[in-house]
């Protein structure tokens, strides 16, 4: 009996090995490239394919994957083995792993619930309308052939029903990217990035209700004036959760709206040679006529308050839902909600509080109190309280500004009416004196 059982067990093992070996020969680079290129509007190159023989379910790894825009090589059906090697691409991936059952391998029907990506590098351009150069790569080839537009739409949920429905999670490690903003020439380099998408719930037939993913994100982002990297504008370390609505509920096109809640690392900073900061600082020099000296602009600004970036992102537009501020020496420039920035064309609308240093504010408060103290008590009234309530916030002189237009050359308007103290007191005293005299005459 024992020998019979051992024999059956050995037969099963041999059968499993045989089937798995067969699956390994079936799951070739040629097959995978053909399948991928039939689904997305790209040319695909795969360095190697590894199939773990004794993993249940079977683990498949695609190594050294490169994606470039679909070209004539793909269009005329050039066999994979006859193609010249790509040395770089818009998307480069060291490895992509997923698991399949033996039945899926043998039937060549790939339904993947989890992707594990490592070593992803992306090169892209952000266009003025908020779209990017990667969108056409992930569109349906048939849809692209019909549209024949210059800037094509990307992946569409309604055209890839089964794939989207089966996808459960994606983990991406060791991510880096190079992003050039076409209109402004601004260049953004990301490194040390990690992205994890979980609880991906997409129903192509009910996108208005089932169309969401949870994201965990970390990244170091460096911003430069141009791809030549002559001037570094700043560095941000970002980490935290986000919730994304992935597809447009009506069209099915990929059109993520991301609600983000990121923390900003302590070593994050902004170079004060950024044109916007230069303009704000220059404008704030107007405070000198009120006895406030703002001094010279420091070399860099660091982040203050709670070091959080909370808001939303869609098609290149960032809206903040919680105030964020930077520190310049002991001065603070706070960006308040509902500020927004269109990163594609550099337009913006910012609501800014420019707060004087505590030292300068204390000096100004003393100056105000001394001037008010010279006004006769009979006509002083609530003059000091009125001045304080207008432009002293939390013990600091605070000027509220509104900026709009192109970020590098903003239109700046002062929202706070900052008075000339001497003139205000004279006018107040004159009016109060007349009121006081009128009351005396009535008696």
Helices and strands as residue ranges (DSSP letters): H 2-26, H 29-37, E 42-51, E 58-69, H 72-75, G 80-82, E 91-100, H 102-107, E 114-126, G 135-138, H 141-147, G 157-159, H 161-166, E 169-181, E 187-202, E 211-224, E 232-247, E 254-264, E 269-271, H 275-284, G 285-290, E 300-303, E 308-314, E 317-320, E 324-328, E 331-342, E 347-355, H 358-373, H 377-380, H 383-391, E 392-393, E 396-406, G 407-409, E 411-414, H 421-442
